[in-house]
Amino acid sequence: MALAAGIALSGGLSAHAATAVATVPVEAHTFHQAELPLPAPLVMGWQYEDQNGKHLVALMQSADAKTSRRAAKATGTAAWQGPALYAVSWRLKGARWVAEWALRDGVECPELDAEARFVLPQVTTLDADDDGVAEVYLPYKLFCGGGVDPKTLKVIMRSGEQKLAVRGSTRVILPDQAPAGGDYQLDEALDLPANKPFRRQLMKLWQQTYLEKPGAP
């Protein structure tokens, strides 16, 4: 479902309070002690517990092509020729941490301004559908260009093997200029009744992250 910039972002859903999931911040040494690889610099880590047990999540960012190449070598994946970001979640099974999902994205952007970063204040762990299983919501922005242009914006929901998302661009508002960007597209699966709580939370986070006003006080 593609929607144009300027359309109201309510998603047509009634208000519903998602259940907060308690999280505990963790630093890089926690992952090292558990022998869990961190292929890029850690920018945020936390632990939470739901009916499936204990989970550890790491968010990582590489700021340039050199760091991205090192991360690619560590993970056995193709290297981004620019900034990249990574997220990994592990679940405790017995005495071992086992990877349950991973995310990797970045930009190929030689000789231009480039960015790949999580919107950390809006990273969220919730149980939106109250089934006892938590979801992790990851908003992040990608940029490759020059000047003040809209950025690629994605808000991803992960819960075990389930992945849902809204993807589009930020909406840039400059003085004395028409706004640019702000379009978005929802995964088709978000139209399913069972996924309405996830759609509601994804759109809430989109509203909190899609506006950009460069130079505003």
QUIFEN-V991053 format. One record per pair of residues at least 4 apart in sequence whose ideal C-beta (glycine too) atoms are under 8 Angstrom apart, sorted by the first residue. I is the first residue (numbers start at 0). J is the second residue. Records with the same first field share a line. If there is no record, write none. Layout:
# QUIFEN-V991053
I->J ; J
This chain:
# QUIFEN-V991053
0->184 ; 185 ; 187 ; 189 ; 190
1->182 ; 183 ; 184
2->6 ; 182 ; 183 ; 184 ; 185
3->182
4->170 ; 178 ; 180 ; 181 ; 182
5->178 ; 181
8->183 ; 202 ; 205 ; 206 ; 209
9->202
10->198 ; 199 ; 202
12->195 ; 198 ; 199 ; 202
15->196 ; 199
17->125 ; 126 ; 127 ; 129 ; 196 ; 199 ; 200
18->125 ; 126 ; 127 ; 129
19->125
20->47 ; 49 ; 124 ; 125 ; 126 ; 133
21->47 ; 48
22->45 ; 46 ; 47 ; 124
23->45 ; 46 ; 47
24->43 ; 44 ; 45
25->29 ; 30 ; 44 ; 45 ; 46 ; 55
26->41 ; 44
27->31 ; 37 ; 41 ; 44
28->32
29->33 ; 44 ; 46 ; 55
30->35 ; 36 ; 37 ; 41 ; 44 ; 55 ; 57
31->35 ; 37
33->55 ; 89 ; 96
35->55 ; 57 ; 87 ; 89 ; 96
36->73 ; 74
37->41 ; 57 ; 59
38->59 ; 69 ; 70 ; 71 ; 73 ; 74 ; 85
39->59 ; 60 ; 61 ; 66 ; 67 ; 69 ; 70 ; 83 ; 84 ; 85
40->59 ; 60 ; 61 ; 62 ; 66
41->57 ; 58 ; 59
42->58 ; 59 ; 60 ; 117 ; 119
43->57 ; 58 ; 117 ; 119 ; 122
44->55 ; 56 ; 57 ; 58
45->55 ; 56 ; 124
46->53 ; 54 ; 55 ; 56
47->53 ; 54 ; 56 ; 124 ; 133
48->52 ; 53 ; 54
49->54 ; 126 ; 131 ; 132 ; 133
50->131 ; 132
51->90 ; 132 ; 159
52->90 ; 91 ; 92
53->90 ; 91
54->88 ; 89 ; 90 ; 91 ; 99 ; 133
55->88 ; 89 ; 91 ; 96
56->86 ; 87 ; 88 ; 89 ; 124 ; 135
57->85 ; 86 ; 87 ; 88
58->84 ; 85 ; 86 ; 117 ; 119 ; 122 ; 137
59->70 ; 84 ; 85 ; 86 ; 87
60->82 ; 83 ; 84 ; 85 ; 115 ; 116 ; 117
61->66 ; 67 ; 69 ; 70 ; 79 ; 82 ; 83 ; 84 ; 85 ; 105 ; 115
62->66 ; 82
63->67 ; 81 ; 82
64->68 ; 78 ; 79 ; 80 ; 81 ; 82 ; 109
65->69
66->70
67->71 ; 78 ; 79 ; 80 ; 81 ; 82 ; 83 ; 105
68->72 ; 78
69->73
70->74 ; 78 ; 83 ; 85
71->75 ; 76 ; 77 ; 78 ; 79
72->78
74->85 ; 103
76->103
79->83 ; 105 ; 106 ; 107 ; 115
80->107 ; 108 ; 109
81->105 ; 106 ; 107 ; 108 ; 109 ; 113 ; 115 ; 143
82->105 ; 106 ; 108 ; 113 ; 114 ; 115 ; 116
83->103 ; 104 ; 105 ; 106 ; 115
84->102 ; 103 ; 104 ; 105 ; 115 ; 116 ; 117 ; 139
85->101 ; 102 ; 103
86->101 ; 102 ; 103 ; 117 ; 135 ; 137 ; 157
87->98 ; 100 ; 101 ; 102
88->98 ; 99 ; 100 ; 101 ; 135 ; 157
89->96 ; 97 ; 98 ; 99
90->96 ; 97 ; 99
91->95 ; 96 ; 97
92->96 ; 97
99->159 ; 160
100->157 ; 159 ; 160 ; 162
102->137 ; 155 ; 157
104->115 ; 139 ; 141 ; 153
105->115 ; 141
106->113 ; 114 ; 115 ; 141 ; 142 ; 143
107->143
108->112 ; 113 ; 143 ; 144
111->143 ; 144 ; 145
112->142 ; 143 ; 144 ; 145
113->142 ; 143
114->140 ; 141 ; 142 ; 143 ; 150
115->139 ; 140 ; 141 ; 142
116->139 ; 140
117->122 ; 137 ; 138 ; 139
118->122 ; 138 ; 139 ; 140 ; 208
121->136 ; 138 ; 204 ; 207 ; 208
122->135 ; 136 ; 137 ; 138
123->135 ; 136 ; 200 ; 204
124->133 ; 134 ; 135 ; 136
125->133 ; 134 ; 136 ; 200
126->130 ; 131 ; 132 ; 133 ; 134
127->134 ; 196 ; 197 ; 199 ; 200
128->193 ; 196 ; 197
129->196
132->158 ; 159
133->158
134->156 ; 157 ; 158 ; 161 ; 197 ; 200
135->156 ; 157 ; 158
136->154 ; 155 ; 156 ; 200 ; 201 ; 204
137->154 ; 155 ; 156 ; 157
138->152 ; 153 ; 154 ; 155 ; 204 ; 205 ; 207 ; 208
139->152 ; 153 ; 155
140->150 ; 151 ; 152 ; 153 ; 169 ; 208
141->150 ; 151 ; 153
142->148 ; 150 ; 151
144->148
147->171 ; 173 ; 213
148->171 ; 179 ; 180
149->168 ; 169 ; 170 ; 171 ; 179 ; 180 ; 181 ; 211
150->168 ; 169 ; 180 ; 211
151->166 ; 167 ; 168
152->166 ; 167 ; 168 ; 169 ; 183 ; 205 ; 208 ; 209
153->164 ; 165 ; 166
154->164 ; 165 ; 166 ; 201 ; 204 ; 205 ; 208
155->162 ; 163 ; 164
156->161 ; 162 ; 163 ; 164 ; 197 ; 200 ; 201
157->161 ; 162
163->186 ; 188 ; 189 ; 194 ; 197 ; 198 ; 201
164->185 ; 186 ; 201
165->183 ; 184 ; 185 ; 186 ; 189 ; 201 ; 202 ; 205
166->183 ; 184
167->180 ; 181 ; 182 ; 183 ; 184 ; 205 ; 209
168->180 ; 181 ; 182 ; 183 ; 209
169->180 ; 181 ; 208 ; 209 ; 210 ; 211
170->178 ; 179 ; 180 ; 181 ; 209 ; 210 ; 211
171->178 ; 179 ; 180 ; 211 ; 212 ; 213
172->176 ; 178 ; 210 ; 211 ; 212 ; 215
173->212 ; 213 ; 214
174->214
181->209
183->205 ; 209
185->189 ; 190 ; 198 ; 201
188->194
189->194 ; 195 ; 197 ; 198 ; 201
190->194 ; 198
191->195
194->198
195->199
196->200
197->201
198->202
199->203
200->204
201->205
202->206
203->207
204->208
205->209
